[in-house]
Amino acid sequence: MNARPSPEPFDVLKAEACIRKGNTLAVVSCRTFDEVATRLEACIALSPFALISVHDFGRIFLGSDFELGHRSRVYEVCDAVSAAQLLSMDPSLGHMLPYRIAMHDHGGVVTVSTPMPTVIVAEFSGTAAVDRMAGAVQTDLQHLLSGVV
């Protein structure tokens, strides 16, 4: 009996990136972590988003008893225009800002992902104007992520 060949790590993670219950925007890459980070930062610079902060969990956990076993960062980004509009429509949505983009490696494959603003907004606000705003931000995030791969 012939055993099925195991899928390449990239193929497995690519499939997982597409199966996110419709709540996450994600891209995967076979490039190195540093190459993807450079591309992501370049895409952010060309987008409507400003880079607010980068949380490098390898550095955060350095010297502690905890080790992740892989590289992981979270980029916080914000589009000042859409953020101001969102807060003027519903100040209680401030906890959604800034937007977070997670990046991690796993077996030579780097995944970059972010929650879909339209899904998050649906949980916290029911106004059509906020829904439209979330859709526009989501489109901008999709465009940003598409430049990473």
C-alpha positions as a Markdown table, in Angstrom:
| # | Residue | x | y | z |
|---|---|---|---|---|
| 1 | Met | 0.0 | 0.0 | 0.0 |
| 2 | Asn | 1.4 | 3.3 | -1.1 |
| 3 | Ala | 1.4 | 6.0 | 1.6 |
| 4 | Arg | 0.2 | 9.4 | 0.5 |
| 5 | Pro | 3.0 | 11.9 | 0.3 |
| 6 | Ser | 2.8 | 14.4 | 3.1 |
| 7 | Pro | 2.0 | 17.9 | 1.9 |
| 8 | Glu | 4.6 | 20.6 | 1.9 |
| 9 | Pro | 4.4 | 22.9 | 4.9 |
| 10 | Phe | 3.6 | 25.8 | 2.6 |
| 11 | Asp | 0.6 | 23.9 | 1.1 |
| 12 | Val | -0.7 | 23.0 | 4.6 |
| 13 | Leu | -0.5 | 26.5 | 5.9 |
| 14 | Lys | -1.9 | 28.0 | 2.7 |
| 15 | Ala | -5.0 | 25.8 | 3.2 |
| 16 | Glu | -5.2 | 26.8 | 6.8 |
| 17 | Ala | -5.0 | 30.5 | 5.9 |
| 18 | Cys | -8.0 | 30.1 | 3.7 |
| 19 | Ile | -10.0 | 28.2 | 6.4 |
| 20 | Arg | -10.5 | 30.9 | 9.0 |
| 21 | Lys | -14.3 | 30.9 | 9.4 |
| 22 | Gly | -14.4 | 34.0 | 7.3 |
| 23 | Asn | -13.2 | 36.3 | 10.0 |
| 24 | Thr | -9.5 | 36.7 | 9.1 |
| 25 | Leu | -7.6 | 38.2 | 6.2 |
| 26 | Ala | -4.4 | 36.1 | 5.7 |
| 27 | Val | -1.6 | 35.6 | 3.3 |
| 28 | Val | 1.3 | 33.1 | 3.5 |
| 29 | Ser | 4.7 | 33.2 | 2.0 |
| 30 | Cys | 7.7 | 31.0 | 1.5 |
| 31 | Arg | 10.0 | 34.0 | 1.8 |
| 32 | Thr | 12.1 | 34.4 | 5.0 |
| 33 | Phe | 10.6 | 36.1 | 8.0 |
| 34 | Asp | 12.9 | 39.1 | 7.5 |
| 35 | Glu | 12.0 | 39.4 | 3.8 |
| 36 | Val | 8.3 | 39.3 | 4.6 |
| 37 | Ala | 8.8 | 41.8 | 7.4 |
| 38 | Thr | 10.6 | 44.1 | 5.0 |
| 39 | Arg | 7.8 | 43.7 | 2.4 |
| 40 | Leu | 5.1 | 44.3 | 5.0 |
| 41 | Glu | 6.7 | 47.4 | 6.3 |
| 42 | Ala | 7.2 | 48.7 | 2.7 |
| 43 | Cys | 3.5 | 48.0 | 2.0 |
| 44 | Ile | 2.4 | 49.8 | 5.1 |
| 45 | Ala | 4.5 | 52.8 | 4.1 |
| 46 | Leu | 2.7 | 52.9 | 0.7 |
| 47 | Ser | -0.8 | 52.5 | 2.3 |
| 48 | Pro | -3.1 | 54.9 | 4.0 |
| 49 | Phe | -2.0 | 53.3 | 7.3 |
| 50 | Ala | 0.8 | 54.7 | 9.6 |
| 51 | Leu | 2.9 | 52.2 | 11.5 |
| 52 | Ile | 2.3 | 52.9 | 15.1 |
| 53 | Ser | 4.3 | 50.2 | 16.8 |
| 54 | Val | 5.9 | 46.8 | 16.3 |
| 55 | His | 5.8 | 44.2 | 19.0 |
| 56 | Asp | 8.5 | 41.6 | 18.5 |
| 57 | Phe | 7.7 | 38.7 | 20.8 |
| 58 | Gly | 11.2 | 37.2 | 20.5 |
| 59 | Arg | 12.5 | 40.4 | 22.1 |
| 60 | Ile | 9.7 | 40.7 | 24.6 |
| 61 | Phe | 10.3 | 37.2 | 25.9 |
| 62 | Leu | 14.2 | 37.5 | 25.7 |
| 63 | Gly | 15.6 | 36.6 | 29.1 |
| 64 | Ser | 12.4 | 35.1 | 30.4 |
| 65 | Asp | 11.7 | 31.4 | 31.0 |
| 66 | Phe | 9.3 | 31.4 | 28.0 |
| 67 | Glu | 10.4 | 30.7 | 24.5 |
| 68 | Leu | 8.0 | 30.7 | 21.5 |
| 69 | Gly | 9.9 | 28.3 | 19.3 |
| 70 | His | 9.1 | 30.5 | 16.3 |
| 71 | Arg | 9.3 | 34.2 | 15.3 |
| 72 | Ser | 6.3 | 36.3 | 15.9 |
| 73 | Arg | 5.5 | 40.0 | 15.6 |
| 74 | Val | 2.4 | 42.2 | 15.8 |
| 75 | Tyr | 2.3 | 45.4 | 13.8 |
| 76 | Glu | -0.1 | 48.1 | 15.0 |
| 77 | Val | -1.3 | 50.4 | 12.1 |
| 78 | Cys | -3.8 | 53.2 | 11.9 |
| 79 | Asp | -5.3 | 55.3 | 9.2 |
| 80 | Ala | -5.9 | 58.6 | 10.9 |
| 81 | Val | -8.7 | 59.7 | 8.6 |
| 82 | Ser | -10.8 | 56.6 | 8.9 |
| 83 | Ala | -10.0 | 56.3 | 12.6 |
| 84 | Ala | -11.3 | 59.9 | 13.2 |
| 85 | Gln | -14.4 | 59.2 | 11.1 |
| 86 | Leu | -15.1 | 55.9 | 13.0 |
| 87 | Leu | -14.7 | 57.6 | 16.4 |
| 88 | Ser | -17.0 | 60.5 | 15.4 |
| 89 | Met | -19.6 | 57.9 | 14.4 |
| 90 | Asp | -19.3 | 55.7 | 17.5 |
| 91 | Pro | -16.7 | 56.7 | 20.1 |
| 92 | Ser | -17.2 | 53.3 | 21.9 |
| 93 | Leu | -15.4 | 51.6 | 19.0 |
| 94 | Gly | -12.1 | 53.1 | 20.1 |
| 95 | His | -11.1 | 49.7 | 21.4 |
| 96 | Met | -10.8 | 48.5 | 17.8 |
| 97 | Leu | -7.9 | 50.9 | 17.1 |
| 98 | Pro | -5.2 | 50.7 | 16.1 |
| 99 | Tyr | -5.6 | 47.7 | 13.7 |
| 100 | Arg | -3.3 | 44.8 | 14.3 |
| 101 | Ile | -1.4 | 42.7 | 11.8 |
| 102 | Ala | 0.1 | 39.5 | 13.1 |
| 103 | Met | 3.1 | 37.9 | 11.5 |
| 104 | His | 4.7 | 34.5 | 12.4 |
| 105 | Asp | 6.7 | 31.8 | 11.0 |
| 106 | His | 6.1 | 28.1 | 11.2 |
| 107 | Gly | 8.2 | 25.4 | 9.5 |
| 108 | Gly | 9.6 | 27.8 | 6.9 |
| 109 | Val | 6.3 | 29.5 | 6.0 |
| 110 | Val | 5.4 | 33.0 | 7.1 |
| 111 | Thr | 1.8 | 33.9 | 7.7 |
| 112 | Val | 0.6 | 37.5 | 7.9 |
| 113 | Ser | -3.0 | 37.9 | 9.2 |
| 114 | Thr | -5.4 | 40.5 | 10.6 |
| 115 | Pro | -9.0 | 40.2 | 11.8 |
| 116 | Met | -11.6 | 41.4 | 9.3 |
| 117 | Pro | -12.9 | 44.8 | 10.4 |
| 118 | Thr | -16.4 | 44.0 | 9.0 |
| 119 | Val | -16.6 | 41.0 | 11.3 |
| 120 | Ile | -15.4 | 42.9 | 14.4 |
| 121 | Val | -17.7 | 45.8 | 13.7 |
| 122 | Ala | -20.7 | 43.5 | 13.4 |
| 123 | Glu | -20.1 | 42.4 | 17.0 |
| 124 | Phe | -20.1 | 45.9 | 18.4 |
| 125 | Ser | -22.1 | 48.3 | 16.2 |
| 126 | Gly | -25.1 | 48.0 | 14.0 |
| 127 | Thr | -25.1 | 51.2 | 12.1 |
| 128 | Ala | -24.8 | 51.2 | 8.3 |
| 129 | Ala | -22.3 | 54.0 | 8.2 |
| 130 | Val | -19.9 | 52.1 | 10.5 |
| 131 | Asp | -20.4 | 49.0 | 8.4 |
| 132 | Arg | -19.5 | 50.9 | 5.3 |
| 133 | Met | -16.4 | 52.4 | 7.0 |
| 134 | Ala | -15.3 | 48.9 | 8.2 |
| 135 | Gly | -15.7 | 47.7 | 4.6 |
| 136 | Ala | -13.5 | 50.4 | 3.3 |
| 137 | Val | -10.8 | 49.7 | 5.9 |
| 138 | Gln | -11.0 | 46.0 | 5.1 |
| 139 | Thr | -10.4 | 46.7 | 1.4 |
| 140 | Asp | -7.4 | 48.8 | 2.3 |
| 141 | Leu | -6.1 | 46.0 | 4.6 |
| 142 | Gln | -6.7 | 43.4 | 1.8 |
| 143 | His | -4.7 | 45.6 | -0.6 |
| 144 | Leu | -1.9 | 46.0 | 1.9 |
| 145 | Leu | -1.6 | 42.2 | 2.6 |
| 146 | Ser | -1.8 | 41.4 | -1.1 |
| 147 | Gly | 1.5 | 43.3 | -1.6 |
| 148 | Val | 3.3 | 41.2 | 0.9 |
| 149 | Val | 3.3 | 37.9 | -1.1 |
